[in-house]
Amino acid sequence: MKKLRSLYIGFENPIAYTELVAFRSAIAEKAGRSHVLFHNHLDSKEYLYQYPRIQYKVVNQRPAVICVDEGVDEIHHFFQKPNWDLMLYDRQYSVKVSKLQINQFNMQVWDATFTYNLYRWHALNQENYTIYRNLTDDAEKHALLERILTGNILSLAKGIGWTVEKEVKVKVKQILKQRWIPLKDKKVLGFDIEFDTNVFLPNYVGLGKNVSIGFGVVKQKKHINK
């Protein structure tokens, strides 16, 4: 079992999803580029390859920042600044906090099952995309996504220092939506899915690729006793 600290910060004024990368960059600049957890770049060429401790999301058309473990401590580098206003491309964004929620969770594999929605899940690398595109049977598609999602949960566990001692089970119940989502100078296939797993996952934590910039947002639906 691993105790995971998390802090959810919701902001009042809306942004477009296409402004999220600019929002992240502006927060990082305000906090100071020397604080690597805000942007995960060690320098102009080298990237910090670890599970992101500070993640940027759009929730109900409004930006949110999710901090886990060390990120909870680091976020003060932004909020200690006397002026929080940001520039998002060519417009000024006034930072007003609407919600602060801090929690500590026991990360473990349970005998029970939890149901989640997962939004804007960037699941497929180039190899898996080719495999997925050639599948015609829905059951085979679900099976492939289940293997990938299981790997994403195990990557999360490894990234936060949680040693998983039981089998992680994942069942994709339905693919709610799939669509092409802009990412830098290209588009990637994103999924909204509903799934069951025997792992408790905090709301809004990220799974999959590019979770620091709004992909792979988890939202719990219900808890099923089994």
N, C-alpha and C positions, 0 to 999 in steps of 0.2 A: 504494500500500500504506500502511496505517495501523497503527502499533503501539498496541495497546489493553491497558492494564493492568486487571487484575481481581482482586478479593479475594472469596472465598467464606467466609462465617462461618456455621457450623452450630451450633445450640444443642441441648442435651441434653434438656430437658424439653418434652413435647408441648404443643401448643395446638390448639384447634379452628380450622378455617378462618374461622369467623365472628369469631374474636378477632384476626385479623390486622390489621385497621384500628386496633384498640386497641393492639396491639403496636407498630405504627408510630408512633402518637401518643405512646406512653409513651417510646419510644426518643428521639424528637425532643424531648420535654420534658426528659428527663434530659440530653441533649447540650446543650440550650439553643436556644430558638426563633430566636435570632439567626443560627444556622447553617442557612441556607436549604436546602441540599442534602438535609437530613434529611426535609423535608416539602414543599418546593417552593412555599411560599406567601410572597409578598413582603410582603403585609399581609392584612387580613381580607377584602379584596375582589379583590386582584390576584394572579394565579398566574404562576409562573415556567414559561414555555412552552419547555422544552427536554427532550431525552431525559434521563430521570431517572438521576442518577449514583449514587444509593443506592436500591436496590429491596428490597422485603420479600416473602418467599415462604413457602409451607408446602411442605416436602419431606419425604415419608414421615411426615406428621403432626407434624413439628417445624419451628419457625420457622428461617428462614435470612435473612441479609442479603447481598445482592450489591452490591459497590461497583465502579464502573468509573471509570477516569481520576481526576478530581479527588476523586471519592468515596472512593478508597483513602486519600487524605491526610486527608479530613475525618472519617473514622470514629473517629479518636483522641479527638475531643471527647466521645464517649460513654465510651470505655474508660478515659479518664483519671479518671473520677469514682470516688470511694472506695467507693461503694455502687451496684451495678448492678441491684438488685431493682426490679421494675416493678409497677405496678398495671394489670391488664387488667380494665376495668369494675369489678367488685366483688371481685376476687380478686388475691392477690399472686402474682407470677410470679418465681421465682428463676432468674436468668440464669447458666447454666453453659455455657461454650463446649466443644463436642465436636469441632469440626473447623475448622481454618484452612488455606486454600489460596490462595496468591497466584500469579498467572500473568501472562505477557505474551504476547499473541497477535498474529500478523500478519494483519490483516484485508485480504483481497483476494479477487478473483474467480479461481477456479481452472479448469483444464481438466478436473479430476476433479469427481465429484458426491458430495455428502454426504447421508446420510439422517438425518432427525430426527423425533422426536415433538414436538408442540407442545400444551401442556395449558392449559385454561381460556383459550383464545384469544378475546378480545373483538374480533371482526373487523368487525362490521357497525355502521355508523351508521344513522340512521333511514331514509335514502333507500335504502341498500344492503339493509337488512332487508326493505323492501317488495319490492324486485327479487328477492331470494333466495326470499322466501315464495311468489312467483308462478311460480317455476321448477319444472317437473315432471321434467325430465331430469337425471340425475345428472351427466352430462358437462358440462352447462351450469352446474350448481352448482359443480362443481370448477373450471371455467374462471373463474367470478366470484371464487371464493376465491383462486385463483392470482394474479389481477390485484391483489387486495387485499393478499395476502401479499408480493408483489413490491414493492408500495408501502411496506409496513411495513419491509422490509429496507432499502430506499432511504432511508426516514426515519431508521432507525437509523444508517445511514452518514452522513447529513447531520448528525445530532445529535452524533456523536462526531468530526466534522471529517474524515471519510474521503471523498475524491473518487473515485467509482467510474468507472473508465475502460473497462470492458467490460460487455457485456450480462449482466444478472442473469437467470438462468433458474430457474423454480420449477415443480415438478410435484406436485400433491396426489395422493398414492397412494391414500389412503382416509380417510374420516371415521370415526374410531373411536367418537366419542360426541358428541352435542350435547344441551345441557341448559340450563335456566334457572338462572342464578347470581345470588344476592342482591348488589346493589351499592347501598349507602346505602339510600334509601327505595324502591328499585325492583328489578326483576330484568332481567338482560340475557342474551341468548342466547350461550352459550359453546361452543366447539368443542374437542375433542381430535382432532388429525389427525396423520397420518404424511405427510411430504413429502420430496422431493428438491430440492436446490439446489446450484449451483456456488459458493456462498459458504460459507466456514467460519464457523460461529457458536459462540461459547463456550457451554458448558453453563450453563443456568439464566438466561442473559440474556433480557430480555423483548422480545417483539414484539407490536405492536398497541396497543390502548387500555388504559389503567389498569395498565401494567406495574409501577408502583411499589407496587401493593397486591395482587400475587399473580396477575395475569392474564398470559397469553401466555408461559408458561415453556418454554424450549427445552431439549430433552435429546437429545444425539446418539446415534444408533443404530449406524451403521457408515459406513465410507468405501468408496466404489466407484471403482475405477480405470477410466477410460474413455479 
